[in-house]
Amino acid sequence: MTRVKKGKMALKRRKNVLAQTKGFRWQRKSKERAAKEALLHAGHHAFQDRRKKKGGFRALWNIKINAAVREQGLSYSKFINQLKKANITLNRKMLSELAEHHPDIFKKIVSSVSAK
């Protein structure tokens, strides 16, 4: 069997790592070892922040719902509690969309919940 030195593939892999770290600061964009480590950390943070983003949006929805409900003379926690008791299963994303873009429909939901 003939000997394969793998120089071509190793060079290609290292070149790819450096291409991915283009725009990074200091030695992380040009030194292979630092670039590889920076990519590992960047991947970890990207994965983590994709999860955090979901929580951030949920917090934003809660703020929008709270603002709309306060205009109706109710607090957010009481409104959510009354929704659960009335067995209305609208999620917070849809409630915030209604509060922001369709306030008249949202008022009907609030009045139906607070009447019970």
C-alpha positions in Angstrom: 0.0 0.0 0.0 1.3 3.4 -0.9 2.1 6.0 1.7 -0.3 9.0 2.1 1.0 12.1 3.9 -2.3 13.9 4.2 -0.6 17.3 3.7 -3.2 18.5 1.3 -6.2 17.8 3.5 -4.6 19.2 6.7 -3.8 22.4 4.8 -7.3 22.6 3.5 -8.7 22.1 7.0 -6.5 24.7 8.6 -7.3 27.2 5.7 -11.0 26.6 6.3 -10.6 27.4 10.1 -8.8 30.6 9.3 -11.5 31.5 6.7 -14.2 31.0 9.4 -12.4 33.3 11.8 -12.1 36.2 9.3 -13.0 39.4 11.1 -12.0 38.2 14.6 -9.6 40.4 16.5 -5.9 40.1 17.2 -4.3 36.7 16.7 -7.5 34.8 16.6 -7.8 35.5 12.9 -4.3 34.5 11.8 -2.9 32.0 14.2 -4.2 28.5 13.7 -4.3 27.4 17.3 -6.0 30.6 18.5 -8.4 30.5 15.6 -9.5 27.0 16.4 -10.1 27.8 20.1 -11.9 31.0 19.1 -14.2 29.0 16.8 -15.0 26.5 19.6 -15.9 29.3 21.9 -17.9 31.1 19.2 -19.9 27.9 18.5 -20.6 27.5 22.2 -21.9 31.0 22.5 -23.9 30.8 19.3 -25.7 27.7 20.6 -26.3 29.2 24.0 -27.6 32.5 22.7 -30.1 30.8 20.3 -31.6 29.4 23.5 -31.5 32.8 25.3 -33.2 34.5 22.4 -36.4 32.5 23.0 -36.5 33.8 26.6 -35.9 37.3 25.5 -38.8 37.2 23.1 -41.0 35.7 25.8 -40.1 38.6 28.1 -41.0 41.1 25.3 -44.4 39.4 24.8 -45.1 39.7 28.5 -44.2 43.4 28.5 -46.6 44.0 25.5 -49.4 42.1 27.2 -48.9 43.9 30.5 -49.0 47.3 28.8 -52.2 46.5 27.0 -53.9 44.9 30.0 -53.0 47.9 32.3 -55.0 50.1 29.9 -58.0 47.9 30.7 -57.4 48.4 34.5 -56.0 44.9 35.1 -52.5 43.6 36.0 -50.6 41.1 34.0 -50.6 38.4 36.6 -54.3 38.7 37.3 -55.0 38.6 33.6 -53.0 35.4 33.0 -54.6 33.8 36.1 -58.1 34.7 34.8 -57.2 33.3 31.4 -56.3 30.0 32.9 -59.4 29.9 35.0 -61.5 30.7 31.9 -59.7 27.9 30.0 -58.6 30.2 27.2 -55.4 28.6 25.8 -53.9 31.5 23.8 -50.1 31.6 24.1 -48.3 34.8 25.0 -47.0 35.3 21.5 -50.5 35.4 20.1 -51.8 37.6 22.9 -49.0 40.1 22.4 -49.7 40.1 18.6 -53.4 40.8 19.3 -52.5 43.5 21.9 -50.2 45.3 19.5 -51.9 44.9 16.1 -55.6 44.2 16.9 -56.4 46.1 20.2 -60.2 45.8 19.7 -60.0 42.0 19.6 -57.7 42.0 22.6 -60.2 44.3 24.5 -62.9 41.7 23.9 -60.7 38.9 25.3 -60.0 41.0 28.4 -63.6 41.9 28.9 -64.7 38.2 28.5 -62.1 37.1 31.0 -62.8 39.8 33.6 -66.6 39.3 33.3 -66.3 35.7 34.6 
